[in-house]
C-alpha cells in the first residue's frame, strides 16, 4: 500500500466533524501500516533531520486530501510527537 492510500485509510476511519492532527495520523500509520510508513520514511534517511523531514512530508500527503476528506483548520494543534515531546502540527477536520 502506498503512503497516500495508508493515510486515506486512517482518515477514512475518523468520524465526520471531528478534528485531529498530523501526529494522530502518524501514530496510526505506525500502528496499522508500519511497512508503508517505514518505506515512505526511508526516502529521507540521509536527511540531517530524517524524522522531521519525513513527518513534514506526511503532512503534505494529508494536505492533498484537503477539500475532499479533510479541511485544514485555521489553527495548529499542540500534541505529543513520536518522541513524546509536545510540538505544534497541522490541525484538520474530517468532512
C-alpha positions as CSV (number, residue, x, y, z in Angstrom):
1,X,0.0,0.0,0.0
2,X,1.3,3.5,-0.8
3,X,1.6,6.1,1.9
4,X,-1.3,8.0,0.3
5,X,-3.5,5.0,0.5
6,X,-2.5,4.3,4.0
7,X,-3.2,7.9,5.1
8,X,-6.5,7.9,3.3
9,X,-7.4,4.7,5.2
10,X,-6.5,6.3,8.6
11,X,-8.5,9.4,7.8
12,X,-11.5,7.5,6.5
13,X,-11.9,5.9,9.9
14,X,-12.4,9.3,11.6
15,X,-16.0,10.3,12.0
16,X,-17.0,13.4,10.1
17,X,-16.9,16.7,12.0
18,X,-14.1,15.7,14.4
19,X,-10.7,17.4,14.4
20,X,-7.4,15.6,14.5
21,X,-3.8,16.4,13.9
22,X,-0.9,15.1,11.9
23,X,0.6,13.5,15.0
24,X,-2.5,11.3,15.3
25,X,-2.2,10.2,11.6
26,X,1.5,9.4,12.1
27,X,0.8,7.3,15.2
28,X,-2.0,5.4,13.4
29,X,0.3,4.7,10.4
30,X,2.9,3.3,12.7
31,X,0.3,1.1,14.4
32,X,-1.7,0.0,11.4
33,X,0.6,0.1,8.4
34,X,4.2,0.3,9.7
35,X,5.5,-1.2,6.4
36,X,4.1,1.7,4.3
37,X,5.2,4.2,7.0
38,X,8.8,2.8,7.0
39,X,9.1,2.6,3.3
40,X,8.0,6.2,3.0
41,X,10.2,7.5,5.7
42,X,13.3,5.6,4.4
43,X,13.4,8.0,1.5
44,X,14.5,10.7,3.9
45,X,17.1,8.6,5.8
46,X,20.0,10.7,4.6
47,X,18.5,14.0,5.8
48,X,20.1,15.6,8.8
49,X,16.6,15.5,10.5
50,X,15.2,12.4,8.9
51,X,12.2,12.0,11.2
52,X,11.2,15.7,11.0
53,X,11.6,15.7,7.2
54,X,9.6,12.5,6.7
55,X,6.8,13.7,9.0
56,X,6.6,17.1,7.2
57,X,6.1,15.1,4.0
58,X,3.4,13.0,5.6
59,X,1.7,16.4,6.4
60,X,2.0,17.3,2.8
61,X,0.3,14.0,1.9
62,X,-2.6,14.8,4.3
63,X,-2.8,18.2,2.6
64,X,-3.6,16.5,-0.7
65,X,-6.9,15.4,0.8
66,X,-7.9,19.0,1.7
67,X,-11.3,19.7,0.4
68,X,-12.1,16.0,-0.3
69,X,-11.8,14.2,3.0
70,X,-10.5,16.9,5.3
71,X,-10.4,20.6,5.8
72,X,-7.3,22.3,7.1
73,X,-8.2,24.3,10.2
74,X,-7.0,27.9,10.6
75,X,-5.1,26.9,13.8
76,X,-2.4,24.4,14.7
77,X,-2.7,21.6,17.3
78,X,-0.3,21.0,20.1
79,X,0.2,17.3,20.9
80,X,2.9,14.7,21.6
81,X,5.1,13.7,18.7
82,X,6.5,10.2,18.3
83,X,9.3,11.2,20.7
84,X,6.8,12.1,23.4
85,X,7.6,15.8,23.2
86,X,4.9,18.4,22.8
87,X,5.0,20.2,19.5
88,X,2.8,22.0,17.1
89,X,1.4,20.4,14.0
90,X,-1.4,20.9,11.5
91,X,-5.0,20.5,12.6
92,X,-7.6,19.0,10.3
93,X,-11.3,18.4,10.4
94,X,-12.8,15.3,8.8
95,X,-15.6,16.2,6.3
